[in-house]
Amino acid sequence: MIYSRVAYNGEIYYAAAEGEELSLLLEAPYKRLVGSGKKVHWSEVRLLAPCQPTKIVCVGLNYADHARELGIQALPKEPLIFLKPSTAVIGPEEAIVYPPCSERVDYEAELAVVVKEAAARVSVKDARSKIWGYTCGNDVTARDLQQRDGQWTRSKSFDTFCPLGPWIVEELNPQELNIRLLVNGEERQNSNTREMIFSVEYLVSYISHIMTLLPGDVIMTGTPPGVGPVRPGDVVTVEIQGIGSLVNKVITSNF
C-alpha cells in the first residue's frame, strides 16, 4: 500500500492510494482508524511531507561504495548517528532555502525509513514489525559549517534541510533498491541499497537501544557516493526504485 499526506480543501489528511484515487483518512494509517469516506483524485490534492516525525535519526557513512570514494579502508564497526530536528522537514516541491551564513550546501540522497509504532530495545529479528514503510529523503548539509564547527548540529538542522516524500511505500525489500540523485536533470549519485554497511533492520534495532523511536519518526539510512554542492536555482531530484521521485528547488533565503 502507498500512503501520502495531503492538503485538500484547506484541510490536511493522510491518504491511501487506490489507483487514480486517494481515500482520505482521519488519522495516520498506523493508528488503524477508519477513513473519512471521501475519495479524491490525485490532481485534487497537494502532496505534503508524508509523515510528521518527532525526530529524524540520520546515519553517516553507511555505504561501502561511498567509503571507497572517500578512501576509507576500515569500515565503521557500528553506525555513526546524529539527529535532525522535525522543523527541518519539507515535502515534495517545497523549496530548500540556502542559508546566507553558508557558502556550500550539499545534497545527500537517502532511503528514509518511517517508524510505525513505538520501538525501544527491539531485536534485529523484530525490527521489521516496527517499520511503517519507506520514502525518499535528502540529508541537505551546509558542508562548510560542518567542517568549521567540528560537529554536525548546525550544518544539518536548518529549516528545509530534510525533504521527504513523495509518499510512503509499505512493502519493499530495502536492501535491493536503486537510488539516484539528479541536479537539473544531470545524474550526480547512482548506487543501490545493497551497498549499505548496516541493514535497515540493524539500524532500527541499534537506534532503539539508544532512544525510543516513536510513530512517524524517520531514520535516514546514509548516502551513496557522489555527494556535491547545489546553488540557488538548482532543482534536486531523489529517485528510489519502487518509491518514486522527490523534487525540490533550491532558493535564496529572504533573511
LINMOQUI-V984535 format. One record per helix or strand of 2 or more residues. SS is the DSSP state (hx for helix, st for strand). FROM is the first residue (numbers start at 1). TO is the last residue. Records with the same first field share a line. If there is no record, write none. Layout:
SS=FROM-TO / FROM-TO
This chain:
st=2-8 / 11-18 / 21-25 / 35-41 / 46-47 / 56-60 / 80-84 / 89-90 / 96-98 / 105-107 / 109-115 / 131-139 / 141-142 / 162-169 / 178-183 / 186-192 / 218-223 / 228-230 / 235-240 / 244-252
hx=29-31 / 42-44 / 64-69 / 86-88 / 127-130 / 143-149 / 153-157 / 193-195 / 200-208
